[in-house]
């Protein structure tokens, strides 16, 4: 019962407060509905078509610069449970990803030890990307690929023969070379693998890793590879790699080579530590300015800050906002705000 001393104006204020509290969304429900937008018919690959390199840009079938945004899976031998059709579909439909990256682990119990098992995981992601209309980066996830050239050529020949007629495919023959010579070691390796791929696939993009954990894009730009539709890999972790690395990228762009960030993290270079959203936003501004595509590391429930999932998150998508880490929440919102949504 309302007190006789309770004025009508006070009652109105109480009513407004009750309405505000009852209608205010929870954190989880607001995250589920954030940045909803009208869906376009078709899918990203139908929309953009076959990709190619033109000058220092990656362009679509209408010669317009295109910027892909999506997620990289974790090392296949350690977090292969997420290499599922359902996860790819969830990344498309809920995160609005238009590209995913399948990181074929090579060493440490990966492809060199179990080639069929690891290859099958990657093929599952490729098949899912084709089915759901995403681009897919096929990543030879290796720090010592110059020691495994024969194996890499066998693998990429199989991929190119099997999938080379699909515009979805993007090849990444060497994830992160270490501090070795570009001209005498990395470049000859790339050239050999490129020649193998081009035997079966003359057109699809090839993104080539550079020295110093794929940071020395300026060095590669001074001695570029021979061929068409070739771009260079730029990796960064925003807590460690800041303006000086953006300066190196600018040097490479000014030498008229195209770049793609096939892997970046919101943390320091260990993949752990604090999530540095402010420096990551500086990177986003740089990448947007130059129309550089990116994949975030990683689709994993590992206990480290760069992983987008908390432990025991489902291997088939359908993740609640409460199952996302700080980085996962941040990256999902960024992709949803910038990518087109497709049915």
C-alpha positions in Angstrom: 0.0 0.0 0.0 1.3 3.5 -0.9 1.7 6.0 2.0 -0.7 8.9 1.9 2.5 11.1 2.1 3.9 9.5 -1.1 3.4 12.1 -3.8 2.3 11.2 -7.4 5.7 12.6 -8.7 7.6 10.2 -6.3 5.4 7.3 -7.5 6.3 8.2 -11.1 10.1 8.1 -10.3 9.7 4.7 -8.6 7.8 3.4 -11.7 10.6 4.7 -14.0 13.3 3.1 -11.8 11.5 -0.3 -11.8 11.1 -0.2 -15.6 14.8 0.6 -16.1 16.0 -2.1 -13.8 13.6 -4.8 -15.2 14.5 -3.9 -18.8 18.2 -3.5 -18.4 19.9 -6.5 -20.1 22.2 -8.7 -18.3 25.8 -8.9 -19.4 25.2 -12.3 -21.0 22.0 -11.3 -22.8 23.5 -8.1 -24.1 26.5 -9.9 -25.4 24.3 -12.4 -27.2 22.4 -9.7 -29.0 25.3 -7.2 -29.6 25.7 -5.8 -33.1 22.9 -7.8 -34.6 22.5 -6.8 -38.2 20.4 -7.8 -41.2 21.9 -10.8 -43.0 23.0 -10.7 -46.6 22.0 -13.6 -48.9 24.7 -16.1 -49.7 28.1 -16.3 -48.0 31.4 -14.5 -47.9 33.0 -16.5 -50.7 30.1 -15.9 -53.0 30.1 -12.2 -52.1 33.8 -11.5 -52.6 34.7 -14.3 -55.1 38.2 -15.4 -55.9 40.8 -13.3 -54.2 44.0 -12.0 -55.7 46.9 -9.6 -55.1 46.9 -6.2 -56.8 49.8 -4.0 -55.8 49.9 -3.9 -52.0 46.3 -4.9 -51.6 44.3 -8.2 -51.6 41.3 -7.5 -53.8 38.0 -9.3 -54.6 36.6 -10.4 -57.9 35.6 -6.8 -58.7 39.2 -5.6 -58.0 38.0 -3.9 -54.8 40.2 -4.1 -51.6 38.9 -6.8 -49.3 39.5 -7.2 -45.6 38.8 -10.6 -44.0 38.4 -11.0 -40.3 38.2 -14.3 -38.4 39.8 -16.8 -36.1 42.7 -19.1 -36.1 42.5 -22.6 -34.6 45.2 -23.7 -32.1 47.9 -26.2 -32.8 46.0 -29.2 -34.3 47.7 -31.9 -32.2 46.8 -30.1 -28.9 43.4 -28.6 -29.4 42.2 -30.7 -32.4 38.8 -31.2 -30.6 37.7 -27.8 -32.0 38.4 -28.8 -35.6 34.8 -29.5 -36.3 32.2 -28.6 -38.8 29.9 -27.3 -36.1 32.6 -24.9 -34.7 33.2 -23.5 -38.2 29.5 -23.0 -38.6 29.2 -21.3 -35.2 32.1 -18.9 -36.0 30.3 -17.9 -39.2 26.8 -17.6 -37.8 27.4 -16.2 -34.3 30.8 -14.5 -34.7 30.3 -13.4 -38.3 33.8 -14.7 -39.2 34.5 -14.8 -43.0 37.8 -16.6 -42.6 39.2 -19.4 -40.4 42.8 -20.7 -40.2 43.5 -24.4 -39.8 46.9 -24.7 -38.0 48.4 -28.0 -39.0 50.9 -28.8 -36.3 54.0 -30.3 -37.9 56.4 -31.0 -35.0 55.8 -32.0 -31.4 53.5 -34.9 -32.1 51.9 -33.3 -35.2 52.0 -34.2 -38.9 55.5 -35.6 -38.9 54.4 -38.2 -36.3 50.7 -38.7 -37.2 50.2 -37.4 -40.7 46.8 -39.0 -41.4 45.3 -38.0 -38.1 46.4 -34.4 -38.3 45.6 -34.0 -42.0 42.1 -35.3 -41.3 41.5 -32.5 -38.8 42.6 -29.9 -41.3 40.5 -31.4 -44.1 37.5 -31.3 -41.8 37.9 -27.6 -41.3 38.5 -27.1 -45.0 35.4 -29.0 -45.9 33.4 -27.1 -43.4 34.6 -23.7 -44.7 33.7 -24.7 -48.2 30.2 -25.9 -47.1 29.5 -22.7 -45.1 31.1 -20.3 -47.4 34.2 -19.1 -45.5 37.8 -18.6 -46.7 40.2 -21.0 -45.0 43.9 -20.5 -44.5 45.7 -23.9 -44.7 48.7 -23.2 -42.3 51.8 -25.4 -42.2 52.3 -24.5 -38.5 56.0 -25.0 -38.2 59.0 -23.0 -36.9 61.5 -25.2 -38.8 59.8 -25.7 -42.2 63.1 -25.4 -44.0 64.0 -28.7 -42.4 60.7 -30.3 -43.7 60.5 -29.0 -47.2 59.9 -32.5 -48.7 57.0 -33.2 -46.3 55.5 -29.7 -46.9 55.6 -30.2 -50.7 53.8 -33.5 -50.4 51.1 -32.0 -48.1 50.5 -28.9 -50.2 50.4 -30.9 -53.4 47.6 -33.1 -51.9 45.7 -30.0 -50.7 46.1 -28.2 -54.1 45.0 -31.3 -56.0 42.0 -31.9 -53.7 40.8 -28.3 -53.2 42.7 -26.0 -55.6 39.6 -25.4 -57.7 37.8 -23.9 -54.7 38.1 -20.1 -54.2 37.9 -20.6 -50.5 41.5 -21.8 -50.2 44.4 -19.7 -49.0 47.8 -21.4 -48.5 50.3 -20.5 -45.7 53.4 -22.6 -46.3 55.5 -21.5 -43.3 53.8 -20.2 -40.1 56.7 -18.5 -38.3 60.3 -18.8 -39.4 62.7 -18.0 -36.7 65.7 -15.7 -36.9 67.2 -17.2 -40.1 68.1 -15.6 -43.4 65.2 -14.6 -45.7 67.2 -14.7 -48.9 69.2 -17.8 -48.4 66.8 -20.1 -46.4 63.2 -18.9 -46.2 62.8 -17.6 -49.7 64.1 -20.7 -51.5 61.9 -22.9 -49.3 58.8 -20.7 -50.2 59.7 -20.8 -53.9 59.9 -24.6 -53.9 56.6 -25.0 -52.2 54.9 -22.3 -54.3 56.1 -24.1 -57.5 54.5 -27.3 -56.1 51.2 -25.6 -55.3 51.1 -23.8 -58.7 51.4 -27.2 -60.5 47.9 -27.9 -59.4 46.4 -24.5 -58.3 47.5 -21.5 -60.5 45.4 -18.9 -58.8 44.6 -19.0 -55.1 46.4 -16.8 -52.6 49.7 -17.9 -51.0 50.7 -16.1 -47.8 54.4 -16.5 -47.0 55.9 -16.3 -43.6 58.9 -14.0 -42.9 61.9 -14.1 -40.6 61.8 -13.3 -36.9 58.4 -15.0 -36.2 56.9 -13.4 -39.3 57.7 -9.8 -38.4 60.4 -9.0 -41.0 58.1 -8.1 -43.8 60.3 -5.2 -44.7 63.2 -7.6 -45.4 61.1 -9.8 -47.6 59.8 -6.8 -49.5 63.4 -5.9 -50.5 63.8 -9.4 -52.0 60.3 -10.5 -53.1 59.2 -13.9 -54.2 58.5 -14.6 -57.9 54.9 -15.4 -58.9 51.4 -14.1 -58.8 48.9 -13.8 -55.9 51.6 -13.9 -53.3 51.4 -11.9 -50.1 53.5 -11.9 -46.9 52.6 -12.9 -43.3 52.7 -10.4 -40.5 52.3 -11.6 -37.0 52.0 -9.5 -33.8 51.0 -9.8 -30.2 49.8 -6.4 -29.1 51.3 -6.5 -25.6 54.8 -6.9 -27.1 54.7 -5.6 -30.7 53.7 -2.0 -31.1 54.5 1.0 -33.3 58.0 -0.2 -34.3 56.4 -3.3 -36.0 53.7 -1.2 -37.6 56.6 0.9 -39.0 58.1 -2.2 -40.5 54.8 -3.1 -42.1 54.5 0.4 -43.6 57.9 0.0 -45.2 56.8 -3.2 -46.8 53.5 -1.7 -48.0 55.4 1.2 -49.5 57.5 -1.3 -51.5 54.2 -2.5 -53.0 53.8 -5.9 -51.4 50.6 -7.1 -49.9 50.3 -8.3 -46.2 48.0 -10.5 -44.3 47.9 -11.0 -40.5 47.3 -14.7 -40.4 47.9 -14.7 -36.6 47.8 -12.1 -33.8 47.1 -12.0 -30.1 45.7 -9.5 -27.8 48.3 -10.3 -25.2 52.1 -10.4 -25.0 54.2 -12.6 -27.2 53.9 -15.6 -24.8 50.2 -15.8 -25.6 49.5 -15.0 -21.9 49.6 -12.0 -19.6 47.2 -9.1 -19.7 44.8 -8.5 -22.5 46.0 -5.2 -24.1 42.8 -3.8 -25.7 44.2 -0.3 -26.1 47.2 -1.4 -28.2 45.1 -3.9 -30.1 42.7 -1.1 -31.1 45.7 0.8 -32.5 46.5 -2.3 -34.5 42.9 -2.5 -35.7 43.0 1.1 -36.9 46.3 0.4 -38.8 44.9 -2.8 -40.4 41.6 -1.1 -41.3 43.5 1.8 -42.9 45.5 -0.5 -45.1 42.8 -3.1 -45.7 44.8 -5.9 -44.1 43.0 -9.1 -43.3 43.4 -10.8 -40.0 42.9 -14.0 -37.9 43.0 -13.9 -34.1 44.8 -16.5 -32.1 43.1 -18.7 -31.0 40.1 -21.0 -30.9 41.1 -22.9 -27.8 40.2 -23.5 -24.2 43.8 -23.4 -23.0 44.4 -21.6 -19.8 46.1 -18.6 -21.3 44.9 -15.1 -22.0 45.0 -15.2 -25.8 42.6 -18.2 -26.0 39.0 -17.1 -26.6 37.4 -19.9 -24.7 37.3 -20.9 -21.1 38.2 -24.5 -20.1 35.7 -27.2 -21.1 33.9 -24.9 -23.6 32.0 -27.1 -26.1 33.9 -28.4 -29.1 30.9 -27.8 -31.4 30.2 -24.1 -30.8 27.1 -22.8 -29.1 29.2 -21.0 -26.6 27.5 -18.9 -24.0 29.0 -15.5 -23.3 30.0 -16.8 -19.9 32.2 -19.4 -21.7 34.3 -16.7 -23.5 37.4 -15.2 -22.0 38.1 -11.5 -21.9 39.9 -11.8 -25.2 37.1 -13.9 -26.7 34.5 -11.4 -25.7 36.5 -8.5 -27.1 37.4 -10.2 -30.4 33.9 -11.5 -31.0 32.4 -8.1 -30.6 35.0 -6.6 -33.0 34.3 -9.1 -35.7 30.5 -8.8 -35.3 30.8 -5.0 -35.5 32.8 -5.0 -38.7 32.0 -8.0 -40.9 29.0 -8.5 -43.0 26.5 -11.1 -41.7 25.5 -13.8 -44.1 22.5 -16.2 -43.9 
